[in-house]
Amino acid sequence: LPRTQLRADAAAYIAGERALTGLEALVLDENPLGDDGLRELSEARHLTSVHVLGLRACGLGPEGAEALADSRWLVRITDLDLSDNALGVRAGSIIAGSETLASLQRLRLAGCGLLNGGLRALARTDNLQEVEHLDVSRCGVTDEGFAALVDGPIIDSVTDLRCESEGDARVGPRGVSALTASERLGALETLDLTGALLDDGTFSALLTSRRLPRLRALRLEGPTELTLHALELLCDREPVPRLRDLAMPRCDLRKVRKEVWRGARFLDGVEHLAMRRSRIGMTSLRAMLAQAPLAALRTISLRDT
């Protein structure tokens, strides 16, 4: 029932409607439920079968998150979307300490204002040991919070991590360096760091990290522009072994030498490549297509180059 202008009274009706016993998925995205509405839902004794709960942009605050975390009935949720609600820093501790939410496998908190403090609390918890998909994009997270996340117990089971940055609060080189040093990321298959601030060294370290043995998709599009030195650092180095989908940051590719393209082993096996907003001329494009190991390539995007 997304975008149907449901308010707290509608939530109370759903909470009291016995005909919904056995319901497995309840999606109420973009309804003005507010904290009162979520409190009503949290007391619904017949919603114990709900596995998927969608509450994106429902006008929720920390009180609503607390009601959900303390619910005695919504105890089987495996997929929870709280994105774009003003939950704030305290929500990290609330969710982290909840026994109700211990079965979560997919947790989306994009745009919830967790900041570094909320993310630190979430990172340290031992309650959320089954989370596979974690989205903390647009939460005002910087290097400090991201470093705590990639070195905390919650990350052990995560296969899909999304931490898009925007505005003045962005993950930068120190956060990415913490990721490449972490010993907890062996399960990670998809990583989205769109908007992160990278430099040549951290970019090359990420693409050659031995701590990401299962990484298949990496998205790094962002505001900074890497130099050709980044590719020179990567030349002939052993890359992440299973990478198949790569969206690179902006790069200046106009003067990359043929031997550097030949040594770009990080492209070997890549099936989908995005190099958007990069600077590349026809001469350098021909050199890349002729020299780089692109035998597996199926799609390439050079939009806005």
C-alpha positions in Angstrom: 0.0 0.0 0.0 2.7 2.6 -0.9 1.8 6.2 -1.5 -1.9 5.9 -0.4 -1.9 8.7 2.2 -2.4 6.2 5.1 -2.1 7.8 8.6 -2.0 6.5 12.1 -5.7 5.6 12.1 -5.2 3.4 9.0 -2.3 1.7 10.8 -4.6 1.1 13.7 -7.1 -0.5 11.4 -4.4 -2.8 9.9 -3.3 -3.7 13.4 -6.8 -4.8 14.4 -7.8 -6.5 11.2 -7.8 -10.3 11.9 -8.3 -11.1 8.2 -4.6 -10.1 7.7 -3.4 -13.0 9.9 -0.8 -14.9 7.9 0.3 -11.8 6.0 4.0 -12.2 5.0 4.8 -8.8 3.4 3.6 -5.4 4.4 4.8 -2.4 2.3 3.7 1.0 3.5 6.3 3.2 1.8 5.7 7.0 1.5 2.6 7.1 3.8 2.5 9.7 6.6 2.2 7.1 9.4 4.4 8.8 11.9 5.6 7.3 15.1 2.0 6.8 16.3 1.2 4.7 13.3 4.3 2.5 13.8 3.3 2.1 17.5 -0.1 0.7 16.4 1.5 -1.7 14.0 4.0 -2.9 16.6 1.2 -4.0 18.8 -0.6 -6.1 16.2 -0.7 -9.6 17.6 -1.8 -11.1 14.3 1.1 -9.8 12.2 3.6 -12.4 13.6 4.0 -13.9 10.1 5.3 -10.6 8.5 8.8 -11.2 7.0 9.0 -8.1 4.8 8.2 -4.6 6.3 8.6 -1.5 4.1 8.4 1.8 5.9 10.4 4.1 3.6 9.6 7.8 4.0 6.8 7.3 6.5 7.6 10.3 8.8 9.2 8.1 11.5 11.5 9.2 14.2 13.5 7.5 17.0 10.3 6.8 19.0 8.9 4.9 16.1 12.1 2.9 15.8 12.0 2.1 19.5 8.4 0.9 19.2 9.4 -1.5 16.4 12.5 -2.7 18.2 10.5 -3.5 21.3 7.6 -5.2 19.5 6.5 -8.6 20.9 4.8 -9.5 17.6 6.8 -8.3 14.7 9.5 -10.9 15.5 10.0 -12.6 12.2 11.1 -9.7 10.0 14.0 -10.6 7.7 13.6 -7.6 5.3 13.3 -4.1 6.8 13.3 -0.8 4.9 13.4 2.3 7.1 15.1 4.5 4.5 14.4 8.3 4.3 13.0 8.6 7.9 14.6 11.1 10.4 15.6 8.4 12.8 18.8 10.1 14.0 21.9 8.9 15.8 20.0 7.1 18.6 18.4 4.7 16.1 21.7 3.0 15.6 21.7 1.9 19.3 18.0 1.1 19.2 18.3 -1.3 16.3 21.6 -2.7 17.5 20.1 -3.7 20.8 16.8 -5.1 19.6 16.2 -8.8 20.1 13.0 -8.4 18.0 15.1 -7.6 14.9 17.7 -10.4 15.4 16.5 -12.3 12.3 17.1 -9.4 9.9 18.8 -10.3 6.6 18.2 -7.1 4.7 18.4 -3.8 6.5 18.0 -0.5 4.6 18.7 2.7 6.5 19.6 5.1 3.7 19.0 8.7 4.5 18.1 8.1 8.1 20.7 10.5 9.7 22.6 7.9 11.6 25.9 9.8 11.4 29.1 8.3 12.6 27.7 7.7 16.2 24.7 5.7 15.0 26.8 3.6 12.6 29.3 2.8 15.3 26.6 1.5 17.6 25.2 -0.6 14.7 28.7 -1.9 13.8 29.5 -3.2 17.3 26.3 -5.2 17.9 26.3 -9.0 18.1 22.5 -9.2 17.7 22.5 -8.7 13.9 24.5 -11.7 12.9 22.4 -12.6 9.8 22.4 -9.3 7.9 23.4 -9.9 4.3 22.2 -6.7 2.7 23.1 -3.4 4.5 22.4 0.0 3.1 23.6 3.0 5.1 23.8 5.5 2.2 23.3 9.2 2.6 23.5 8.9 6.4 26.2 11.6 7.0 28.9 9.0 7.4 32.6 9.9 7.2 35.8 7.9 7.5 35.4 7.5 11.3 32.0 5.8 11.1 32.8 3.7 8.0 36.0 2.5 9.5 34.1 1.3 12.5 31.5 -0.4 10.3 34.0 -2.5 8.3 35.7 -3.6 11.5 32.6 -4.6 13.5 30.8 -7.9 14.0 27.8 -6.8 11.9 29.9 -6.8 8.7 30.9 -10.5 9.0 27.8 -11.8 7.2 27.3 -8.9 4.8 27.4 -9.8 1.1 25.9 -6.5 -0.2 27.1 -3.2 1.3 25.9 0.2 0.1 27.3 3.4 1.6 26.7 6.2 -1.0 28.0 9.6 0.1 26.8 13.1 -0.6 27.2 16.7 0.5 29.9 17.5 3.0 29.9 14.1 4.7 31.7 11.6 2.6 33.8 8.5 3.0 37.4 9.3 2.0 40.8 7.6 1.7 41.1 6.8 5.4 37.8 4.9 5.3 38.6 3.0 2.2 42.0 2.1 3.7 40.2 0.7 6.7 38.2 -1.4 4.4 41.2 -2.8 2.5 42.8 -3.6 5.9 39.7 -5.3 7.4 39.7 -9.1 7.9 35.9 -9.3 8.2 34.9 -8.8 4.5 35.3 -12.3 3.1 31.6 -12.6 2.4 31.3 -9.3 0.5 30.1 -9.6 -3.1 28.7 -6.1 -3.9 30.1 -2.8 -2.7 28.7 0.6 -3.6 30.8 3.6 -2.5 29.3 6.1 -4.9 30.3 9.6 -4.0 33.4 8.6 -1.9 36.5 10.7 -2.1 39.3 8.5 -3.5 42.9 9.1 -4.4 45.2 7.2 -6.7 46.7 5.1 -3.9 43.5 4.0 -2.2 41.8 3.3 -5.5 44.6 0.9 -6.6 44.7 -0.7 -3.1 41.0 -1.4 -3.3 41.2 -3.0 -6.7 44.0 -5.3 -5.7 42.9 -6.1 -2.1 43.3 -9.7 -1.1 40.7 -9.3 1.6 37.8 -9.2 -1.0 38.0 -12.7 -2.5 34.3 -12.8 -3.5 33.8 -9.2 -4.7 31.9 -9.2 -8.0 30.4 -5.7 -8.3 32.2 -2.5 -7.3 30.7 1.0 -7.8 33.0 3.9 -7.2 31.6 6.8 -9.2 32.2 10.1 -7.4 33.2 13.7 -7.4 37.0 13.3 -7.5 39.1 12.7 -10.6 41.9 10.1 -10.6 45.1 10.6 -12.6 46.8 8.2 -14.9 49.1 7.4 -11.9 46.2 5.3 -10.5 46.4 3.0 -13.5 50.2 3.0 -13.4 50.0 1.8 -9.8 47.7 -1.1 -10.9 49.9 -2.1 -13.8 50.6 -5.9 -13.7 49.3 -6.3 -10.2 47.1 -9.2 -9.1 43.5 -7.9 -9.0 40.5 -8.8 -7.0 39.8 -12.2 -8.5 36.1 -12.3 -9.2 35.3 -8.7 -10.2 32.7 -8.7 -13.0 30.9 -5.3 -12.7 33.0 -2.1 -12.2 31.9 1.5 -12.2 35.1 3.6 -11.9 35.5 7.1 -10.6 36.3 9.9 -13.0 39.7 9.4 -14.6 42.0 11.3 -16.9 42.8 8.7 -19.4 44.2 10.8 -22.2 47.9 9.9 -21.8 47.8 6.3 -20.6 50.6 4.4 -22.3 49.9 1.2 -24.3 51.9 -0.9 -21.9 49.8 0.4 -18.9 46.6 -0.7 -20.7 48.2 -4.1 -21.4 49.0 -4.4 -17.7 45.5 -3.4 -16.5 44.8 -6.9 -15.2 42.0 -5.5 -13.0 39.9 -5.4 -16.2 40.5 -9.1 -17.0 37.1 -10.8 -16.4 35.1 -7.5 -16.1 31.9 -7.9 -18.0 30.3 -4.5 -17.3 32.4 -1.4 -17.2 31.4 2.2 -16.5 33.9 5.0 -17.0 31.5 7.9 -17.0 32.5 11.5 -16.9 36.1 10.5 -17.6 38.4 12.4 -19.9 39.3 10.2 -22.8 40.0 11.0 -26.5 39.7 8.8 -29.5 43.4 8.0 -29.5 43.3 6.8 -25.9 40.0 5.0 -26.4 41.5 3.1 -29.3 44.6 2.2 -27.3 42.4 0.9 -24.4 40.2 -1.2 -26.7 43.2 -2.6 -28.5 45.5 -3.2 -25.6 43.5 -3.7 -22.4 42.4 -7.3 -21.4 38.8 -6.9 -22.3 37.9 -10.3 -23.7 35.1 -10.8 -21.2 33.6 -7.3 -21.7 29.9 -7.3 -22.6 28.9 -3.6 -21.9 30.8 -0.4 -21.6 29.4 3.1 -20.6 31.4 6.2 -21.4 28.5 8.6 -20.8 29.5 12.3 -20.4 33.1 11.7 -21.4 
